[in-house]
Amino acid sequence: MPPVVQLFALILGVVYTLVGLLGFIPGVVTGDLPGVVGPLAGNLVNVFAVNWLHSLTHLLIGLAGIAASRRYAASKSYALIIGLAYAGLFVLGILTEPVGTLQGYLPLNGADDVLHIVTALLLLGLFLFSRDKRRPAARR
């Protein structure tokens, strides 16, 4: 069985790929977000603020997770990079308006903030505590 960090990269990758794809389907994205740039700006499943760039980002993060899940080292790097990015997005989200937009390009709302901090904590925890049990630990 692969290490947990690899399984989580795969699961997160599949989920974020699907979420990214859903963000490009009119009807799944509803409502209007004033000040948000581009098409498909609204709320994904009436909860998460998105636009085309946000959905594209989800899609790319998902595909990167699927690719990273194939190797232990890549999945650890994925966990660190995406974990830090999402922690940063959480801080940015709580410091902005109810729907922060980064000048209209990246809408963030309270639901996004919660998702970002939960994802960041999980990924950073996996980065710090995941071990590849298929290989013996290095001796000091």
C-alpha positions in Angstrom: 0.0 0.0 0.0 1.4 3.4 -0.9 2.1 6.0 1.9 -0.8 8.1 3.1 0.7 11.3 1.5 0.5 9.6 -1.9 -3.1 8.4 -1.4 -4.1 11.9 -0.2 -2.5 13.5 -3.2 -4.5 11.2 -5.5 -7.8 11.8 -3.6 -7.3 15.5 -3.4 -6.2 15.5 -7.1 -9.3 13.7 -8.2 -11.6 15.9 -6.1 -10.0 19.2 -7.2 -10.0 18.1 -10.8 -13.8 17.4 -10.6 -14.4 20.7 -8.7 -12.4 22.6 -11.4 -14.4 21.0 -14.2 -17.7 21.8 -12.4 -16.7 25.4 -12.3 -17.0 25.6 -16.0 -20.6 24.3 -16.1 -23.2 27.0 -16.2 -26.0 26.2 -13.8 -23.6 24.6 -11.3 -22.1 28.1 -11.0 -24.9 30.4 -10.0 -25.5 33.9 -8.8 -23.5 37.1 -9.4 -20.3 38.3 -7.7 -20.0 42.0 -8.2 -16.5 43.1 -9.1 -15.3 39.7 -10.2 -13.6 39.6 -13.6 -14.5 37.2 -16.4 -17.1 34.6 -17.2 -18.5 32.0 -15.0 -18.3 34.2 -11.9 -20.7 33.1 -9.2 -21.1 30.5 -6.5 -20.1 26.9 -7.1 -23.0 24.7 -5.8 -24.3 27.9 -4.1 -21.4 27.8 -1.6 -17.9 28.6 -3.0 -17.1 31.9 -4.8 -15.5 31.1 -8.1 -14.8 32.5 -11.6 -13.1 30.9 -14.6 -9.6 31.6 -13.2 -10.4 30.1 -9.8 -11.9 27.0 -11.5 -8.9 26.7 -13.8 -6.6 26.9 -10.7 -8.6 24.1 -9.1 -8.3 22.0 -12.2 -4.5 22.5 -12.4 -4.1 21.8 -8.6 -6.1 18.6 -9.1 -4.1 17.4 -12.1 -0.9 18.2 -10.3 -2.1 16.1 -7.3 -2.9 13.1 -9.6 0.5 13.4 -11.2 2.3 13.8 -7.8 0.6 10.8 -6.3 2.7 8.4 -8.4 5.9 9.1 -6.4 6.5 9.5 -2.7 8.9 12.4 -3.1 6.6 14.2 -5.5 3.6 13.8 -3.2 5.6 15.2 -0.3 6.5 18.2 -2.4 2.9 18.6 -3.5 1.7 18.5 0.1 4.2 21.2 1.1 3.7 23.6 -1.8 -0.1 23.3 -2.0 -0.3 23.4 1.8 1.7 26.6 2.0 -0.2 28.2 -0.9 -3.6 27.3 0.8 -2.4 28.7 4.1 -1.5 31.9 2.3 -4.9 32.0 0.6 -6.6 31.5 4.0 -4.8 34.5 5.4 -5.5 36.6 2.3 -9.2 35.5 2.5 -9.7 36.5 6.1 -8.1 39.9 5.5 -10.4 40.8 2.6 -14.0 41.8 2.2 -16.8 39.2 2.6 -16.0 38.2 -1.0 -12.4 39.3 -1.5 -11.6 39.4 -5.2 -7.8 40.2 -5.5 -8.8 43.0 -7.8 -11.5 40.9 -9.4 -9.4 38.0 -10.5 -9.7 35.5 -7.6 -13.0 35.5 -5.6 -12.7 34.2 -2.0 -15.5 33.9 0.5 -15.9 32.5 4.0 -16.5 29.0 2.7 -13.3 29.2 0.6 -11.4 30.3 3.7 -12.6 27.3 5.7 -11.8 24.9 2.9 -8.3 26.5 2.4 -7.3 26.3 6.1 -8.6 22.7 6.5 -6.8 21.6 3.3 -3.6 23.5 4.3 -3.5 21.9 7.8 -4.1 18.4 6.3 -1.4 18.8 3.6 1.2 20.4 5.9 0.5 17.7 8.5 1.0 15.0 5.9 4.2 16.7 4.7 5.6 16.7 8.3 4.5 13.3 9.5 4.2 11.1 6.5 6.8 8.3 6.2 7.5 5.9 3.4 7.2 2.6 5.3 8.2 0.6 2.2 11.8 1.9 2.7 13.8 1.4 5.9 14.4 4.7 7.8 17.9 6.2 7.3 20.3 5.7 10.1 21.9 8.7 11.8 
